[in-house]
Amino acid sequence: MADNTQEKIGEGLIRIGAISREQVEEILKLQKQGDDRLFGEIAIALGYIDDKAIEKYLKSKGL
């Protein structure tokens, strides 16, 4: 199994099929423009992911 301890949440969500690369780029753009919310908070607010996607992501990391 690959070591994904340093994996960014966006990459992890792409890996598990919960979000697209374009959606990740949109969230990162918002953060660069001054949105100080966490990546996951923005993704949920935009409707890109839900709690189940977060749970799946955390399980995929063994957490």
C-alpha positions in Angstrom: 0.0 0.0 0.0 1.3 3.4 -0.9 2.3 5.8 1.8 -0.3 8.5 1.8 0.4 10.1 5.1 1.6 13.3 3.4 -1.2 13.3 0.8 -3.3 16.5 0.6 -7.0 16.2 1.2 -7.8 17.2 -2.4 -5.6 14.5 -3.8 -7.1 12.0 -1.5 -10.6 12.9 -2.4 -9.7 12.6 -6.1 -8.1 9.2 -5.4 -11.3 7.8 -3.8 -13.5 9.3 -6.6 -15.3 11.8 -4.4 -14.3 15.0 -6.2 -12.9 16.0 -9.6 -9.5 17.7 -10.2 -11.4 20.7 -11.5 -13.4 21.0 -8.2 -10.1 20.8 -6.2 -8.7 23.6 -8.4 -11.7 25.7 -7.8 -11.4 25.3 -4.0 -7.7 26.1 -4.1 -8.5 29.2 -6.2 -11.0 30.4 -3.6 -8.4 29.8 -0.8 -5.8 31.8 -2.8 -8.4 34.6 -3.1 -8.7 34.9 0.6 -11.3 32.3 1.7 -9.8 31.2 5.0 -12.0 28.1 5.5 -10.5 24.7 5.5 -10.5 22.8 2.2 -13.2 20.4 3.4 -15.4 23.2 4.7 -15.4 24.8 1.3 -16.0 21.5 -0.6 -19.0 20.8 1.6 -20.4 24.3 1.3 -20.1 24.1 -2.5 -21.9 20.7 -2.5 -18.9 18.9 -3.9 -18.7 16.4 -1.1 -20.7 15.3 2.0 -19.9 13.7 5.3 -19.9 10.3 3.7 -17.1 11.3 1.4 -15.1 12.6 4.4 -15.7 9.3 6.2 -14.6 7.3 3.1 -11.5 9.5 2.8 -10.5 9.0 6.4 -11.0 5.3 6.2 -8.9 5.2 3.1 -6.1 6.7 5.2 -6.6 4.2 8.0 -8.0 6.9 10.4 
